[in-house]
């Protein structure tokens, strides 16, 4: 299934794509794409619905972030060896973990806002993992059983805030609009292998990033298991799993986003995002 949220900001309703690519409203079935809706039994019940009986939604409707009520937005740093190299950093011995504020979350096609005093706002296409069942001390072998599905994430980053302001990565990752999610949450059963997904990102129509999740240093199962040793993962938590090379920081000389730029990004089977870059308040 491809689950989504549609409507004006702050008033989003749950939805689902039917077999013809039409948006169907789920608000008469579930309250939101969040929490208990992501449990295996709940997803199983949604899979049994006759989607043709659900109300159609205007195709031009705004899409919100594909999951709501996110408790934790966890990111994995330097998880592609060639990205670590372009950043001038060593490949880590175990996953590098940092947090992104949930207030950064926005819709997949909402504007990306450059924050005040920013000099180095950058792009990162990433595979997002949405937790669907509580995970605590789970093994790698069991880890994927705790995943509801996958989505596209643009881990927008302010590099000066991230690396030149006392070394706290979270400061460079958490500005408003720095976490576009979606367009939809694709349930795990639709993705045969999360480690075989092509991904790309363009800025102003020029290809900047090209990659595949097979080149991750730590795969999805390893990441979920590893995180569960340090914190309990709960339904609706989002994990952003790292980015392939081609970010602005790695260009010679570095190139960063400016108002008027357009970002397009896509992961195979998970849909496409498009954002316009604007100056924030």
N, C-alpha and C positions, 0 to 999 in steps of 0.2 A: 504493500500500500504506500501511497504518497499522501501523507498528512500535511496540513498547512493551516495557516491562520489568516483570515482576510478581514478587511475593513479599516476604518480610520484608526490612526494611532491612539492607543489606549482604549479602543472599543472593538478590538479584533474578536472575531468569532471562529470557532473551529471549522475546518473543512477538509475535504478529501478530493483527489482527482479521480474521475471515473475512467473507464477504459478508452474513452474517446478524447481524453485530455480536458474535459470540462470540469470546472470547480463545482462541487456539491456541498451544500451547507450541512454541517453536523451538529448545529447548536440544539437541535431537538433530541439528540442522542447523547452527547457528552457536553460537559460544561466548558472544556477547553482542552487543548493538546498540552497536557501538563499532569504531573503527579500520577495519581492512580490510573489515569487514562493510558499511561505507558506500560502498565503492568502486563505481563504475558496474557493473562486471562482477558483483560480488557481489549487488547489488540486482537485477540482471537475472536471476540464478539464482533468487533468492527469489521473483521474480514468476512463475516457471514452476512453482512448487510446487502440488500439489493439496492445498489447505488442509484438505480433509475427512479426509485421512489423518493429520493431526497431532493430538496429544492435546488434549482440551478442558481449559480451566482454569476453576476456580470463578469465577463472575462477581463474587463478593464479595472476591476476592483484592486485596490492596493493590497499587497501581501505583507503581513507582519512577520516577525521572527517566527520560525516554524515550531517553536516550543516556548511555553510560557512558564512562569513560576520557577525559574532556574535558581536552584539553591547555591550551586557552585559552578563557576566558569573557570575550568582548569586548563592551563596551556602547557605544552611540552616544547621546550626550546632545543634548537640545534639537533633536530631529529632526522635531518638529511645530511649526510657527510659532506656533500658538495656545497650545501648552504653554509655549514660550519666553516668550510674553507674560505668561502667568499667573505665571511664575517671576520676571518683571521683568528678563529677560535678552534680549539681541539674538539674532536668528537668525544662526547662524554662517555664515561664508563657505565653510567646508569642514567635513566631519564632525568633531565633538568625540568623541574616543576616550578611554575609560577602561576599566579592568579590574575584574572582579568575581572574588573568590577562588572557586576551584572547590569549596572546602569549604562554600560557601553552597548548593550544589545539593541539592535534595531532591525528593521525589515531588510530583505535582500536587495531591494532597489531604492531604499531611502538614500538621501544625500549623505555623504561623508563630510563631516565638518572638521576643518583644520582648527585646532584649539589656539587660544591666546598664546602668544610668544613662541609658537611652534616654528622651527626652522627645518625640521627633518621628518615630516610625516611620510610614511612609507606603506607599502602594500605587502600582503602575504596571503596567497591562496592556501587553504588548509582543509584537510578532511576533519569534519566534526563527528564526534561519537556521542550519542545521547543514551544515557543510562535508563534502563527500563525495569530493573529489579535490584533491590538493595544488595550491595557488594561489600563484604568485609572479610579480609583475609582469604580471598579466593585464589585458586591456582590458575596458572595460565591456561590449562586445559578446560577449566570451567568458565573462564572470563567472558567469552562471547555470549554465553547464556544470559548474562546480565545486561546485554546491550539491546535497546529497543530498536535503534536504527542509526542512520548516518545522514549528514547534511553538509552543505558547502559553508565554509566560514572564511570571511576575509579578516584576518588578524591584523587590522590596521595598527600601526606602531609609530610612535614619535621617538626617533632614535636618540636625540639629545636627551630627552626626559628619561629614556630607558637606560642609557649607558654612561651619561656624563653628569647625572644628578644623584650621586651617592650610591650608584650601583643597584638601585631598586627597580627591577624590570617592570613591576606592576604600574609604576608611575607613567611609563611610556606606552602602556597598553590599554588604559582604562578611560580615556576621554569619551564623552558622549559620542555615539555613532561609530565607535571603533570596533564594534562586534556585529556586523551584518550576518544573519543566520538564515539559511534557506536557499531556494524558495520553498522547499518542502523537506519534511522528514521522511526519508525512505526506509521502510522497515527492513529489518535484518534479512528476512527471507527473500527479499528481492536482490540482494547483493551476494552473489555466489562466493566472492573472495574479496574482502576489503583491501587486500594487498596487491590488487591488480587493476587499479583505477587510474586512468589517465587524467591529468589535470593541467590547466593552463590559466594564464592571466595576461590580459592586454591593458595597456595604458594608451589612450588616444588612438586606438586601432593598431598599435605596435605590440607585437608579442614580447613580453618581458619574462614570463615564467612558463616553462614546459617541464612536466615531470610525471612520475607515476609512483603510486604508493608502495610499489615493490621495493623502492630504494630507501624506505624508512630504516633508520638504525634500529629502532625498537618498534615492533609491529603492534597492532591494536590490542591483541590479546595480552602481550607483555605489558603494555601501558596500563590497561585496566587492572591486571593483577598487581602490578607494582604500586599503583595509587592506593589500592584497597588495603595494602599493608600499613598505610600511614593515616588514612581517613576512610570513613564509611561513605561509599558512593550511594546516592539515593536517586530514585526515579526523577528524571528531569534535569539532573546534572549534565553539563556539557563539557566534553574534553576536546580541545583543539590540538591536533597531533603533530604540528610542525609543518614547515614549508620547504619546497624545493628551491634551488638557486634561481636567481634572477630578480632579487629585490633591489630597490633603488640604492640601498646602502652598498651593495656589491658592485655597482657600475663604476666605471673609471672615466671621468670622475663621478662621484655619487650624484644621483638624480632623485629629487623628492617631489611629492605631489604639490600642486598649486591650484588655487581656485580656477574653475573652468575645465579642469581635467576630467576625463571619463575613464572609469575602470570597468572592464568586463572580465568575468572569471567563471570557470566551469569545472566540474568534476564529472567524469563519465558516470551516467546513470543517476546523478543527483541533481541535475539542473544547473541553471546559469543565473548569475547575479549581474546587475549593471548599476553602478553608482556614479552620480555626478559629485564632484568635489567643490565644496563651497567654503568660504571663510566663516568660522563659527562666531557666535556673539562674544 
